[in-house]
Amino acid sequence: MEANEIMDRIRSARDHALEQEREERSNIASADTADKQGAASVRLATRQAVREAFDDILGERTDPAQDG
């Protein structure tokens, strides 16, 4: 596997984590109980950590507030 292909796969995984992060933000906003909101918050923190790690590997920055 070539370096470019590896970086493309990492970028794709990062983009997927970013989309999931946006989804969890929506889940937090629409949660009807504190338990659901808390669970979505934990998932959001995990997605953020994964995305930030991929950003570090790629030397790039993504903004979860921007639409994909």
DASUL-V940122 format. One line per field, one symbol per residue. ss: DSSP state (2 for helix, 1 for strand, 0 for the rest). psi: psi as a letter, one per 20 degrees, with the letter a starting at -180 (. if undefined). burial: 1 if it has 9 or more other ideal C-beta (glycine too) atoms within 8 Angstrom, else 0. A space follows every 10 residues. Layout:
ss=???
psi=???
burial=???
//
This chain:
ss=0022222222 2222222222 2222222222 0002222222 2222222222 2222222200 00000000
psi=pqhhhghhhg gghghghggh ggghgghghj piqhghgggh hghghggggg ghgggggikr pqoihqq.
burial=0000011001 1011101111 1101101100 1000011001 1011001101 1001100100 01010000
//
